[in-house]
C-alpha cells in the first residue's frame, strides 16, 4: 500500500548504478529528482538514469523549479514558467518518469476566479505540447493562505485536463489546516475526498510528499527535521490501509536522518497496522488490482453493491467469464474503474448490449430492448424501429452503477449508437473500420491506417485511431451532428474505394468475404442509423479480456493490440488519460471533403 522514496539529487561522487542500488539497500522504492532551482541534467543524462532506475523497478518523478508557476500574468515571465514545466515534462518522458510536480502559484490578492482562468490559460498552452508525453503534471496542494492550490481547485483542473494530477503535500495540508492531520480519521477524510472527487486512475497510486513542518495561522513557515513538529506518518499508513489506497510517499525533508526516520516509522507502521474488516467482499477475484474496487455484501438473492449512491443487485461474482480465469466480478470491477473515461463516450446514446451470460466460451446474443428488470434509476430511451414496427426501449449509461449493471447482465461489449438521442439521424463521427481478412497481418492494418491518415490530412480532417480489441483498427472522424447517415456512409465509401484503387494489394472494399483474403477490408456499413460499434474502452469477448484502446498515431507500428487488457491498461490510462476525448468535440464538417472527392451535392 505504501511506496517510500525521497526527493534529492544523486551525489556526483557515485555512479548511477551505485546510487540506485544504495536506494534499494536503504529500503527506498521510489525517487524524486529535485530540479527545484534549475535543470542540472540534460536529456542524455536523464535517459541514462531512467534506464538504470527501470532495470531496478524504481519509479521516478521530477519536482519542477519553484519559479515555474501557473498564476503568472506577465506574458514574458509566464512563457518562461511554461517553458520550464514543458522542459521538465520532456525530461521526465525521456527517463520514463510518471510525474512532474509543480506549484500552482501565489494569489497576489487576485480573485480566485481570475487566477483559475489564468491557470487554465497556461494549461491550454501546455496541453498542445505535453498531452501525449505520458507524464502527469502533478499540481501540489498549497501550504499557505497566500498561495493557490486547494484540493477543490486541483479537482476542477484535473477534471478538465487529462494530463493534470493531484499531488498531496501532507505538510502543506497539515499547516493550512492549523495542524489538522493528527489522527487516522483526519487522513481518511482527505483520502475520502480524493476518492469522491478524482477519477480512480488519477490517484492510483496517489503521489504525495511528507515532511515535518513549522506553521502559524497563515500556514507553513518552514520544514523541520522529522520529529520536531507534530505531523506523523503512522496515521497516514493506517488510513491508507483502511481506505485501500496505494500511496507513494516522497520525503521532502532537508536532511538524511529525517528520511531515515520517516522510512523506519513507515516500516514499523506497516508491520503493526490494524485494518478493520470492511463491509462485504471485493467484487473482483483479486487477479487484477483495479483502481476502483467495488465491494458487495452477501444477501439472500446474491449480493448488494456497497458504497454507491444507487442500489444494485449483483450475482455470480465468481463465475469464470474468460478462459484466462477472469470472472464476472472482474468485469464489473473493470467497468467501475474505467467509468470516468467511458461514460462521456456513452452520454445521451442508446446502447446495444452484447451479452454473454455464461462467459465468452458460451452462447451469446445482442439485446436492444431493455429487459424490464433494469433498476428504476436507469434512464431508458424510446426509439421508433421501422424494422420491428414499434418502439424499442434502449438502456443508457450515465453513472458507474449503470456500467456495473451492464456487466452484471453479462454485457461484455458495450455498443453505443454513433448519434446522440437529441440528434438521432445525424452521426457524430464517420467510422472507418479496418478489418483484416484471413491471411492479412497487423502490419498491413497499420499501413492502411497510415494511408487513411494521410488522405484525411489532405482533406483537412482529423481522425483518431483505437484498437478494435481484436485484430483491427477503428478510426473515428469527429463531426458536428449535421450530416445524415447516408451522407456520412457515402463519404466513407468514396474514400475507401480511392484507397483500394491506390493500393489494391492491401485494401479492399469487396463485400464478398472470399475475395478479401490477404487484404484489409474497409467496412463502411457501420455508418448507418442503428448500427453500432464497440465503444472505446469496451471489453471484447476474447481470451485475455482485451480492451478497445485509443492510440496515438505515432505508436501504431510499435504496439501489440493484444497487449491492452482489463489487467494491463491502467498504466497506459494513468500516463495518457483519454486519448479519445477529442472525438467528443466534433468541430468538423464534410462539405469541403465532399467537393474534393467529387461527391454530388446533398
Buried (B, 14 or more C-beta within 10 A) or exposed (E): BBBBBBBBEBEEEEEBEEBBBEBEEBEBBBBBBBBBEEBEBEEEBBBBBBEBBEEEEBBBBBBBBEBBBBBBEEEEEBEBBBBBBBBBBBBBBBBBBBBBBBBBBBBEEBEEEEBBEBBBBBBEBBBEBBBBBBBBBBBBBBBBEEBBBBBEBBBBBBBEBBBBBBBBBBBBBBBBBEBBBBEBEBBBBBBBBBBEBBBBBBBBBBBBBBBBBBBEEEBBEEBBBBBEBBBBBBBBBBBBBBBBBBBBBBBBBBEEEBBBBBBEBBBEBBEEBEEEEBEBBBBBBEBBEBBBBBBBEEEEEEBBBBEBEBEBBBEBBEBBBBEBEBBBBBBBBBBBBBBBBBBBBBEBBBBBBBBBBBBBEEEBEEBBBBEEEBEEBBBBBEBEBEEEEEEBBBBBBBBBBBBBBBBBBBBBBBBBBBBBBEEBEBBBBBBBBBBBBEEBEBEBBBBBBBBBBEBBEEBEBBBBBBBBBBBBBBBBBBBBBEBBBBBBBBBBBBBBBBBBEEBEEBBBBEEEEEEBEBBBBBBBEBBBBBBBBBBBBBBBBBEBBBBBBBBBBEEBEEBEBBEBBBBBBBEBBBBBBBBBBBBBEBEBEBEEBBEEBEBEEE
